[in-house]
Amino acid sequence: MNHAYTNSNLNPIENYSDQDDTAPKIFQKRRLANDVRREIHVHGVSVAEVKRTPTGYELIKDSPFNKRYTSGTPARLSGVAKGSEFVKTRLDPKGLLSVGINNQCGAGLSPWGTYLTTEENFLNVFARGADKDIIGDKNDKRLA
């Protein structure tokens, strides 16, 4: 199950921003760490084992396969991506780990019965939409 989008208008706890006019323009609107952490943990994917019943499906509550992956969940890379220059980051200069699953609006069952989840959008994930004019297209793509 995807948790692709958060809507702060529906959040029971209001998000708060602090204005700091002395900071560089892109950092002038600062959000509370708790708000950021909450949004990190509501994005992602839930995996649940279910069994077919005569009336549909039923959750297997204590299954070891039941998991939650968020924007903060570390994941080991494998295959040709593992260690590639394209996946080396400040957080993992060896390119062995990735952190987080974000958005994930493209998903469904594969022909072999597994669940696949993907995200086609990544540009604008690394800065607020309001900052697009400040960083510009060239730097936005460079950051991604």
Number of C-alpha atoms within 10 A of each C-alpha: 15 20 18 16 14 14 7 12 9 8 11 7 10 10 14 13 12 10 12 12 10 8 11 9 12 15 14 14 17 13 14 11 10 11 15 11 12 14 19 18 18 19 23 25 21 13 13 16 15 15 9 9 8 6 6 8 11 12 12 13 11 9 11 9 12 14 12 15 20 21 18 18 14 13 13 10 15 11 7 7 13 17 17 13 11 9 17 17 13 8 10 13 12 14 20 17 19 18 14 17 24 25 24 20 18 13 13 14 10 10 7 6 8 8 12 11 17 14 13 9 12 11 13 16 13 11 15 10 10 11 15 14 10 12 15 10 13 8 11 18 13 8 13 11
